[in-house]
Amino acid sequence: MIKENQRLLNQLHVLSDGVLVFVSMLLAYWVRFSLLGGIEGIPFSYYVALGGAAAALCLLSYAMAGLYESYRSTRFHRETARLLSVTAMDTALLVAILFVFHLNNMSRWTLVLFFSFASGLLLSKRAFLRLLLHRFRAKGYNLKHVVLVGRGPAAENYLKKVASQKNLGFLVDGVVSDGDPWGALPLLGGYDHLEDLLNERKPDEVVLAIPGADNGKMPSLISVCEKTGTKASIIPFYAAHLPSNPQVDNLDGLPLINLRRIPLDNLGNAFLKRAEDILGALVLIILTSPLMVFAAIGVKLSSPGPILFRQERVGRNKKPFQMYKFRSMRVNAKEATGWSTNADPRKTRFGSLIRKLSIDELPQFFNVLKGDMSLVGPRPEVPHFVEQFRENIPRYMVKHQVRPGITGWAQVCGFRGDTSIEGRIEHDLYYIENWSLLFDVKILLMTVFRAVNGEKLKP
């Protein structure tokens, strides 16, 4: 049933996209020449034809970009980034077509407005559709029936993810395994029964999550799925060591899984990230300069010692750097290794105030300008703790592949101060593996929101 529903939903999805793109062109024409009072150089019929061409072009490019595939398990910000980039490319292509055919009297501002309206309408429709489907699936509708093959840590982790996100609409009918019955799911049979089972039940998907000891059975299980025409997904037994979005290289037809390629390894992404940091830091330094003057005077008057507190932290590529903060504690012998707490007796009264308001973090904008830090990223630790954590926390050192940040995904999700290091690293790795400019903007907005509500964001 899910296949028929998905087919109908896709058809409506494509049709509504075409209508919205066409309407966006007409809306852009109306705004440009009716509301803004522009002078029409060519008849309205030309814009109607251009709207039809834009709709056809966008539908074709969206299909080629995979925007009509199932986005059941894909984050919305990834779909947003893909749609915006493809729509921008299509708009640029329309401009080029107008230039080639010498339609110079057609308003370029209309196309700018078209891009804005098309992007806004299409994203709004997708957001509404996601919300609607999530609610339907949470109530037991539009479910995707899955047969789980294998037992072990990978299978257990899959079940936890499915159970915690019911709005994704995955329903695991049972497990296929040569082991004993499993209390979590009904045992549907052994590996040798998989073909008969798939022919009988016709599930929407098979998830192969067999343990390492049974890995030799994988080729025959995949062959059964292909023979019965059943979609199969694989969770390898070493999944705990893979990033959330592994990159696959191709060596003359041989796939190679790259464990540690991340979005910021791309030079274009790295440039955008650095540009964001420089522009953002300059603006924030200007906006917060009165607060910095106030903090500098307060620190100087509150206790003897320097205004700025410099502490060695470990940054990108494990290189140490000096991180700047307004001094909030009395000068003491544990500055390099002491872990600060909310009730730390070393804090001055003025220091408690600026720490509560996160004003002591403001000098780190200069760390960002220097290139030691980023506005958003994993929080840096002192070398003393890095040496401890690298031995005890799996994948801890992966965070040093990017610049550390003033704020980060772990901090806005509550992993700050004396909280779980494992939870903090899990969120840091998710950020590193799923970085995008929109993700950075989301974190910055969450940081501002939490700061306004009086929540501390520092470690």
Beta strands, then each sheet from edge to edge (+ up, - down):
strand 1: 144-149
strand 2: 170-176
strand 3: 187-189
strand 4: 205-208
strand 5: 232-234
strand 6: 247-251
strand 7: 254-258
strand 8: 308-314
strand 9: 320-326
strand 10: 374-376
strand 11: 405-407
sheet 1: 3+ 2+ 1+ 4+ 5+
sheet 2: 6+ 7-
sheet 3: 8+ 9-
sheet 4: 10+ 11+
end
